[in-house]
Amino acid sequence: MAFTQTASETAPSLRMSYLDVLEAEAVHIIREVAGTLERPVLLFSGGKDSAVMLHLARKAFLPGLLPFPVMHVDTGHNFPEVIEYRDKVVAEHQLTLRVAHVQDYIDDGRLTERPDGSRNPLQTVPLLDAIGQHRFDAVFGGGRRDEEKARAKERVFSLRDEFGQWDPRQQRPELWNLYNGRHDPGGHVRVFPLSNWTELDVWHYIAREEIPLPAIYFAHQRRVFLRNGMWLAPGEWGGPRRDEQVQERTVRYRTVGDMSCTGALVSEAATIDEVIAEISLSRITERGSSRADDKLSDTAMEDRKREGYF
């Protein structure tokens, strides 16, 4: 991983590239939160967006260590490669990791397994409990407006009430990049520094900064089966069914979530440049092409966000 200078540290005479502008905005947002709120935390799942978020956060506070912890809501159905990557990054950068386990809630009866086996919707309660337990007042997320229509209308500073819920009608204006993190007692703020980035921006930045990623983002051989037009990986979550045939395919993942609802893309893109070329030709967002949990209804993401989801 190679750090380049942030835009604010370059000579004024140099013209800023679009990546410099995006980086400078994100670093400004991260520093604004650290300077105005007391107990921030960064959500870090090991996916590409959270990897970029962590890189930006570390860059914002160099040469010091990250001044706040990172947190992962572990469904228990994560891809092993991603968990291995998460733990490696945490150790390498001396991060403080908080993990909320969905399995703990299932074991003691606070949550019940869904018929479809997906645990992605079950993440909300452990997330909100962890926020309350550690008294976090700002939660950094890697959501981007190009991903999904509910995220497209969310502000960079997104208020949550004492129940962790989001009300789109109560959003504040953010004119001239001025952000207001004030919130009611018991509430908190979700902060999305990558709001104005696109999937291509993320990959171009990963290439420029040489940010390592889990291997599943690149083409590899994997056993998968087809369900509702999506290639899913077999696992303890309940797949495949009797009528679903497991095949060996060359695939990669555009987004990483619970194995039960994250579909693979049949692809030969084995390098960052090949991934960028492939995405450039796509007309479907990564969540639209590979996330079954977003297809439960037309408002699936917004419904979950109103309940406290990421």
Summary of the structure (lengths in Angstrom):
residues: 310
radius of gyration: 19.1
end to end distance: 27.2
largest distance: 64.6
contacts: 948
relative contact order: 0.15
helix: 39%
strand: 16%
